[in-house]
Amino acid sequence: MEISGWTVSRGSAAPQEVELPQLLGPVPDADLSPLVFEASVHLTEEQLRGRVELDLGEGTPRPATPGAQGYRTMLEPPVREIAVVEANGQRCGVIWRPPYRLDLTAALRPGENRLRIQVHGTTAPAAAADPETERTVAAAHAAYGERFQQQQLERMLDGADTGLGVVPQLRIL
């Protein structure tokens, strides 16, 4: 069952209607506030007789990039990076790795149910926005020797999008 009618907000901003999937690139001011996605779904008693899972899908294979360096996965996950899931104000769990599913049964009831997904991204935007990053690396090299090379700082934000790369589904099992 596809869930529609999503809104998204960040920080103190008012929720706005959004069409999923919704991925946002890194923000220039390094705002690390989570994106908050919310929607309501109506469920019947019959639908709630079994288990109900929130399913974000399996992810999408990422093509290899010739000459690329770093620690990139070969999978585009459906959530970037961690999703904290609530149903009707009750925390149900965290989705951050395969399988990208979570059992919501205990928090759901017949009638309207409010789903809330807080998506927390990486700290890469904060590190990229920090004017001290290069100086910090140089100071570490001076103090401890050159034990590592900071690689491609200019590419720190590549793939650092945050949000939901899919339309969440409810699976009635």
N, C-alpha and C positions, 0 to 999 in steps of 0.2 A: 504494500500500500504506500503510494507516494505521498509525502507530506508537502502541502503547499501553504501559501500565506505567510511566508517567513519575513521577519524584520531583522535588521542588524543595527547594532549601536557599538560605540567605543567610548570609554571614559564617561564623561558627563553629557555626551551628545544624545539627543532624543532618538529613539528608534525610528528607522526608515524602512519602508517596504523594500525588499530585495528579491531578485530572481536568482535562484541558485542554479549552477555552481557560482560561487563568488570568491575569487582570490584577489587579494590586494597586494600590490608590491610593497616593498619596504617604505616606510614613511620617512620623509626627510628629517623630521624633528625627533626621530628615535623614540616614538611613543610605544611603550611596551605594554600598554593596556590591552587586555584581551578583547577580541571581537565577540560580541554576544549576539547569537542567533536565537530567535524565539518564534514559536508557532503553536497553534492549537490544533488538536485533532480529536474528532468525535469517535468514540469506540462504544460498541454495544456489549451487553453482557455475554452474548454468544462469542464475540471476538476475544473476550477476555477469559474464556474457559481454558485455553491452553497458555503456552508461553508466548510473550510478545518481546521481540528484540528490535532495537534500533540498529539498522545495518547501513554502513557507509560504503559498502562495496569492498573490492579487493585491491584497488590501486591499479595503476597503468604502467606497464614496462616503459622505461625511459631508454631511448636510443643512446648508444655509446657516442661520446664526443671525442673525435680524434684529437690527440695532443692535450687533452684535459688533465689537470692535476688536482689533487685534493681528495676530500672524503665525501664524494657524492654517491648517493645510492643509485641503483639502477631501477628504482621503482618510484613513480610519482604517487605518494600516498594520498588518500582521499581527504585527509585532514592534515593541516600544516600548523603546528606540530603536535599539539596535545589538546584534546577536547574533554572538558569536564561537563558531564551530562546530568541534568536535573529533569525530573518529571513531577509536576504539581508541587514544586518547592522542595522536593526530597532529592538529595544527591544520590544518584544511581551508580556512578563510577566514572572511570577515566578511560578514554580511547586514545591510544598512541602507537599501536603496533598491530600487525595482523593477528588474528582476524579483527577487522574493524567493526565489531559488533558488540552490543551490550544488552543484557537482559533487563527490561524495564517493568516486568510483570508486577512486582510487588508495589510499585509506585502508581500504577494506573488504576482507573476506576471507570465504571460505565458513565457515558456522557462526555463532556468536554474535558480534555486533558491538555495542560500547558507544558510544552517541551522547551527547555533552555539548554543551549550548547555554548559554553564559553571556550573559544579557541585561543590558545596561547601560542604565540610564535616563538622564534629563536631570539637570542640577544644580539644577533649579528647587526641589526640596525643601530643599536646603541654603541657597539664597538666601532662600526664604520663611521658614526657621527662624532666619535671621541677624537678631538684634535691631538690628544696625547698618546694615541696608540703607537705611532712610530717612535716617539721619544721613549715610551715605556719599554719597547723592544730593545732599543739601543742601550738603555740603562741596564736591562737584564743581561745583555751581552757583555757590557763593561764589568758588571759585578761578578758574573758567573762563567764567563767565557761564551763562545759562540757554539752552544750545544744544539741549536736549532736555527733554521732559516724561516722567517715568516714568509709564507708564500702568497703571492698575488693579492695583496691587500685591496687592490682596486677591484678585485672580483669577489670580495667578501659578501656582497649582497646578491650575487647570482643565485637564483633559486630560493631566495629567502622570503618568498611570498607567504602570506598567512591567510587562513580562511578555510572554507569548505570547497573542495574541488568536485563535489558531487551533490546530487539531491538526495538527502537522507530518506530511507525507506523504513517502514515498520513491517516486520515479518511476523505474521500470525502463525505460530507453529502448533 
